[in-house]
Amino acid sequence: MQTIVAEMCSFNPAKAAVMLQLAQPGVGRGVHDHSSFTLRPVERSRRSLFYIYVMTFGTLAERRRVTDATHRAHMRVRKKLGPGQGERGGGGYDANDVDLQLWVAATIYWSLIVGYEEVLGKLDDETADQAYREFSVMATGLRVPPDKWPRDRAAFAEYWERAVAGLEVTDEASSVSVDLLWPSRNLPWALWLLTKLTGPVHRFTTIELLPERIRNDFGYPSTVYTRFMYWCKRAVDRIVYPWLPLSFRHFVMKYHMADFRQRLAKGMKL
């Protein structure tokens, strides 16, 4: 798992993972009502990366700190159903709901594996099985009981197929997806400029990695342009990325681990 998570390319499908999370109605409503995608996009991204990197590379004590911080944040993301309201009509949700957290963990696993294999090649069965078992920590760190994580990759594939079939793109999810794919507010100027330059790459990558029904329901269908651009990007990545020095490929991981530890040492907010 560490080999996979350390690679920058493994996070290429990150926005596709978030879109899949949003398409789970409970997650989509919670994010729409409480998340900081629009108001604090940098903080929101940092917290997500802290969780993934610390659960992979952190000590037991560091893992406890990041899981406790995540749980506290999720405690505020809940809404009870009103009288006569149903799951579809009312909008109840709880960010600590086990099934919702299992889905979030599943999208983390799916996206990191897809991102790694798209660029660096398919994992052999033994390595893939070991990585899958290790990735269960992404679920248990979200307080999902260990026995809820599908027992092996075959069971995960069945779970994934059922879960994707049950997804529904709500108005709330569609609204948040705009902020996700076209972030423009509350960004430092350098990050704003970088987003303007790389935004199209993130968008066509996200579109092409999403299941067909989901991207269509979001209103982002695959086109000749997105398919061609994604094919070109993947081809370039496969040629260039393996030749990049590990210090560059692992920079994002090392930066966030150092930032996390510095914040802990100074008692700063994670």
JOKA-V61728 format. One record per helix or strand of 3 or more residues. SS is the DSSP state (helix for helix, strand for strand). FROM is the first residue (numbers start at 1). TO is the last residue. If there is no record, write none. Layout:
# JOKA-V61728
ss,from,to
SS,FROM,TO
SS,FROM,TO
This chain:
# JOKA-V61728
ss,from,to
helix,2,6
helix,8,11
helix,14,22
helix,25,34
helix,41,57
helix,60,75
helix,98,120
helix,125,140
helix,146,148
helix,153,165
helix,171,181
helix,189,209
helix,212,218
helix,224,243
helix,246,249
helix,251,266
